[in-house]
Amino acid sequence: MMRHSDPLLFPADRYTVETMRVMTSAGGKEVTYRSYMHLPYVAAPVDEEYQSLDVKVPVRVDGVAVDVTDVPILLANSIGATCRPVTYG
């Protein structure tokens, strides 16, 4: 009997390691991260090109290991939208 895996199960062992330079107010930082690309976010995607996301998990900053257990999640999009601060009151 063939078992089917859950199509939405996060593939924790399927990543590449990449490095990029990020500019901060304190200057440039070299960030090394695990890159999980083109992960589907629906069980039966109609178009995997558009119904997938990329996840990048930092593991080192300037050569120092980081613990990302409680860091915020940042979402980027490429549809031309801009982010604005939300004000209340």
NUGUTOR-844049 format. One line per field, with one value per residue (C-alpha): x, y, z; residue in three letters; residue number from 1. Coordinates in nm, 2 decimals. Each point is the difference from the previous one (the first is absolute). Layout:
REM NUGUTOR-844049
u <- (X	...) $
v <- (Y	...) $
w <- (Z	...) $
residu <- (ala	...) $
num <- (NUM	...) $
REM end
This chain:
REM NUGUTOR-844049
u <- (0.00	0.15	-0.01	-0.05	0.18	-0.18	0.05	0.00	0.26	0.29	0.31	0.25	0.28	-0.04	0.18	0.31	0.24	0.03	0.17	-0.09	0.11	-0.27	0.03	-0.10	0.02	0.32	0.15	0.01	-0.06	0.08	-0.30	0.02	-0.33	-0.18	-0.20	-0.32	-0.13	-0.34	-0.19	-0.36	-0.25	-0.31	-0.05	-0.09	0.15	-0.15	0.32	0.31	0.18	-0.24	-0.13	0.33	0.23	0.37	0.12	0.34	0.12	0.31	0.26	0.30	0.06	0.35	0.12	-0.18	-0.27	-0.34	-0.30	-0.31	-0.25	-0.18	0.08	-0.27	-0.12	0.05	-0.21	0.12	-0.21	0.08	-0.33	0.09	-0.18	0.17	-0.01	-0.14	0.00	-0.34	-0.13	-0.30	-0.21) $
v <- (0.00	0.34	0.27	0.36	0.27	0.32	0.26	0.28	-0.16	0.24	-0.16	0.08	-0.19	0.14	0.33	0.17	0.22	0.35	0.32	0.37	0.34	0.20	0.37	0.12	0.33	-0.15	-0.08	-0.32	-0.34	-0.33	-0.24	-0.37	-0.17	-0.32	0.05	-0.20	0.08	-0.04	-0.16	-0.05	0.15	-0.18	-0.38	-0.01	0.31	0.11	0.18	-0.08	0.30	0.23	-0.21	-0.06	0.20	0.03	-0.03	0.13	-0.08	0.18	-0.22	0.23	0.38	0.12	-0.36	-0.02	-0.27	0.14	-0.15	0.07	-0.16	0.32	0.24	0.18	-0.15	0.24	-0.04	0.14	0.02	0.08	0.14	0.37	0.07	0.22	-0.03	0.29	0.03	-0.07	0.28	-0.02	0.27) $
w <- (0.00	-0.10	0.26	-0.12	0.20	0.11	-0.28	0.26	0.24	0.03	-0.16	0.28	-0.17	-0.35	-0.01	-0.14	0.20	-0.14	0.11	-0.07	0.12	0.18	0.07	0.35	0.18	0.16	-0.34	-0.21	0.14	-0.16	0.05	-0.06	-0.02	-0.10	-0.31	-0.06	-0.34	-0.18	0.29	-0.09	0.25	-0.13	-0.01	-0.37	-0.17	-0.33	-0.09	0.21	-0.14	0.18	0.29	0.16	0.24	0.08	0.36	0.11	0.35	0.12	0.17	0.03	0.00	-0.06	0.07	0.34	0.04	0.07	0.19	-0.21	0.24	0.09	-0.28	-0.21	-0.33	-0.29	-0.32	-0.33	-0.31	-0.35	-0.12	0.04	0.32	0.26	0.37	0.21	0.38	0.15	0.22	0.24	0.15) $
residu <- (met	met	arg	his	ser	asp	pro	leu	leu	phe	pro	ala	asp	arg	tyr	thr	val	glu	thr	met	arg	val	met	thr	ser	ala	gly	gly	lys	glu	val	thr	tyr	arg	ser	tyr	met	his	leu	pro	tyr	val	ala	ala	pro	val	asp	glu	glu	tyr	gln	ser	leu	asp	val	lys	val	pro	val	arg	val	asp	gly	val	ala	val	asp	val	thr	asp	val	pro	ile	leu	leu	ala	asn	ser	ile	gly	ala	thr	cys	arg	pro	val	thr	tyr	gly) $
num <- (1	2	3	4	5	6	7	8	9	10	11	12	13	14	15	16	17	18	19	20	21	22	23	24	25	26	27	28	29	30	31	32	33	34	35	36	37	38	39	40	41	42	43	44	45	46	47	48	49	50	51	52	53	54	55	56	57	58	59	60	61	62	63	64	65	66	67	68	69	70	71	72	73	74	75	76	77	78	79	80	81	82	83	84	85	86	87	88	89) $
REM end
